[in-house]
């Protein structure tokens, strides 16, 4: 009888130990799951904040010293599940074009950058894989078709008012490269004033946007509209003081000659008019430009 009790107590101890082991494994699995799914405390990386886009003519851009930031991945954080790098919240108060670009470097094959609707970086406004960019670059260098022809090396995104997240991250937790990052932002204004023989600079969100330039014309005559060092490729219409279109510009010299062209508009009488300008091109955080001169009727 004594031996039976002893054997039973031994089996009970083993069962208790097994139960405790299962319990501890359960706790460990819970902690592991929480560590993977809980939102990490992420610092705001001010280096990602876009600089205000400089107002400059196209022929001045080569001389511009646009700001670039070095992002050292040795200083990275876990900014979302499986993503290690840098993140910054951006609050947009009016329609804004934001550009991002990361310099091409073979060390960045696991790096992504983009603009996102959410802090977990799973709902992108736009995102670029540097791995795909680098494969396109390599293909171009050896004369082969790009494997990802729709992938650009930069982002120009139109953001409506709201909160967004900018990020540069790697999918490797051991990433230790340095990324050279540039970003600009340009608030979009659709009604501006223009003085004769002075450049008016504006930003366009695309061909659907109409930008109105208010002009004061002293008499009946002709105005000639041009761009900086390039043919006029804008759709330009003359509007009355209520912004109702009156007429479409004609190009001079006529035809499709290469070189500088001006858009000619005849003005019936003195007064306030608007030049309605649209541009069939993708959004850009670089400024577009317009200028006009006036010749009175003889």
Rosetta blueprint (number, residue, H / E / L):
1 X L
2 X H
3 X H
4 X H
5 X H
6 X H
7 X H
8 X H
9 X H
10 X H
11 X H
12 X H
13 X H
14 X H
15 X H
16 X H
17 X H
18 X H
19 X H
20 X H
21 X H
22 X H
23 X H
24 X H
25 X H
26 X H
27 X H
28 X H
29 X H
30 X H
31 X H
32 X H
33 X H
34 X H
35 X H
36 X H
37 X H
38 X L
39 X L
40 X L
41 X L
42 X L
43 X L
44 X E
45 X L
46 X H
47 X H
48 X H
49 X L
50 X L
51 X E
52 X E
53 X L
54 X L
55 X L
56 X L
57 X L
58 X H
59 X H
60 X H
61 X H
62 X H
63 X H
64 X L
65 X L
66 X L
67 X L
68 X L
69 X E
70 X E
71 X E
72 X E
73 X H
74 X H
75 X H
76 X L
77 X E
78 X E
79 X E
80 X E
81 X L
82 X L
83 X E
84 X E
85 X E
86 X E
87 X E
88 X E
89 X E
90 X E
91 X E
92 X E
93 X L
94 X L
95 X L
96 X E
97 X E
98 X E
99 X E
100 X E
101 X E
102 X E
103 X L
104 X L
105 X L
106 X H
107 X H
108 X H
109 X L
110 X L
111 X E
112 X E
113 X E
114 X E
115 X E
116 X E
117 X L
118 X L
119 X L
120 X L
121 X L
122 X L
123 X L
124 X E
125 X E
126 X E
127 X E
128 X E
129 X E
130 X H
131 X H
132 X H
133 X H
134 X H
135 X H
136 X H
137 X H
138 X H
139 X H
140 X H
141 X H
142 X L
143 X L
144 X L
145 X L
146 X L
147 X L
148 X L
149 X L
150 X L
151 X L
152 X L
153 X L
154 X E
155 X E
156 X E
157 X E
158 X E
159 X E
160 X L
161 X L
162 X E
163 X E
164 X E
165 X E
166 X E
167 X E
168 X E
169 X E
170 X E
171 X L
172 X L
173 X L
174 X L
175 X L
176 X L
177 X L
178 X E
179 X E
180 X E
181 X E
182 X E
183 X E
184 X E
185 X E
186 X E
187 X E
188 X L
189 X L
190 X L
191 X E
192 X E
193 X E
194 X L
195 X L
196 X L
197 X L
198 X L
199 X L
200 X E
201 X E
202 X E
203 X L
204 X L
205 X L
206 X L
207 X L
208 X L
209 X L
210 X L
211 X E
212 X E
213 X E
214 X E
215 X E
216 X E
217 X E
218 X L
219 X L
220 X L
221 X E
222 X E
223 X E
224 X E
225 X E
226 X E
227 X L
228 X L
229 X L
230 X L
231 X L
232 X L
233 X L
234 X E
235 X E
236 X E
237 X E
238 X E
239 X E
240 X L
241 X L
242 X L
243 X L
244 X L
245 X E
246 X E
247 X E
248 X E
249 X L
250 X E
251 X E
252 X E
253 X L
254 X L
255 X L
256 X L
257 X L
258 X L
259 X L
260 X L
261 X L
262 X E
263 X E
264 X E
265 X E
266 X E
267 X E
268 X L
269 X L
270 X L
271 X E
272 X E
273 X E
274 X E
275 X E
276 X E
277 X E
278 X E
279 X E
280 X L
281 X L
282 X L
283 X L
284 X L
285 X L
286 X L
287 X L
288 X E
289 X E
290 X E
291 X E
292 X E
293 X E
294 X E
295 X E
296 X E
297 X L
298 X L
